[in-house]
Amino acid sequence: MINENQEYRNPANTLLSVLLGVLVGGLAGAVTMLLLAPQSGRDTRIQIQKKGVELRDRTNEIVKDAVSQVRTSANRITVGGREKAKELLHQGQELVVEQLEHVSEAAQAGKKAIQNSGS
């Protein structure tokens, strides 16, 4: 329950404020780091380029791993679906055979009934 002296704070606004603070703080830190770096701008650019290449390579590996996992899961689902379809087909064929046997038995019973009524 909220007292008269307390304000209601929306959790989404609080989270947004925290994220905004982290973003602004991170940017301020990055700019400060670049301005106060003990190396030349050329060296800093080379270092940023190398880190960018490393990040790109790691990202490529992560994406490759994710794609591989998705393909593996898709193949597993496909195989499972095919097996289920075969199983259902087999069950359907068994039901057809069973129903044909019932129809045949009914036809034989009808034939006997006709023969018995004619005699």
N, C-alpha and C positions, 0 to 999 in steps of 0.2 A: 504494500500500500504506500502511496506517495504522500508525504507530509506536505503542509502548506509551504514550507521553506524549501522543499526540494523541487527540482524541475524534472520533467520526464525527458529522458535522452533516448533518442532513436538509435538502436545498435548499428544500423546501417550508416548513419551519419558519423558515429564514433569511429567505425572501421574506415570509412572514407577519409576522415581526418588523420587517422594514423597512417594510412597508406600515402596520403599526400605529404605528410611530414617526412616519411621515410624517403620518398622520391626527391623532395626538395633537399633534404639533408645529403642524400647520395650525390646529387648533382653538385651541390656546394663543395662537398669533399673532393669530387673528381676535378672540379675547376681549380680548387686550392692545390691539389696534388700536382696538376700540370703547371701551374704558375710557380710553385715553389720547388719544382723538381731540380735536383742537383746536376742534371745533365742538360745538354743542349736540346733545342727543339728538334733538330734532325735525329738525334738519338732517340728522343721520345717518340717521334713518328715511326721510326724503324721498330721500336719495341711494340708500339700499338699495332703495327702491321703484322708482326710475328704473332702477337697474342690473337689477333683477328683470324689468322690462318689456323692457329691451334684450335680456336673456338669453332671455326668452320669444320675442321676435320672431326672434332669430337661430335659436333652436331650431325654430321654425315653418318658417323658410326651409330649414333643413337637412332637415327631415322632408319638405317639399314636393319638394325636389330628389331625395331618396332614392326617394320614391313615383314620381316621374316616371321615374327611371332604371329602376325595377322594371317599370313599365308598358311602357316602351320595350322592355326585354328580353323581357317576356312577349309583346308583339305580334310581335317578331322571331321568337320561338320558335314562336308560333302560325302565322305565315305560312310559316315553314320546314316545319312539320309538315303544313300543307295542301298545299304544293308536293310534298312527299315522298309524301303520300297519293295525289295525282293521278298522280304518276310510277308508283307501284306499281299503281294501277288500270290505267293504260295498259299496263304490262308484263303484267299479268294478262290483259287483253283480247287482247294479242298472243299470249300462250301459248294461250288458248282457241281463237283462230282457227287457230293452228298445229296444235293437237291435232285440231281438226275436219277440217283438211286431211288429216292422217294417217289419221283414221278413214275419210274419204271415199275415199282412195287404197286403203286396205285393203278397203273394201266393193267398190270397182271390181275389184280384183284377185280377190276372192272370186267376184264375178259372172262374170268371165272364166273362172276355173277351173271353175266349175259348167258354163258353156256349153261349154268345151272337153271336159269329161269326158262330156257328153251327146252329143257329135257322133261 
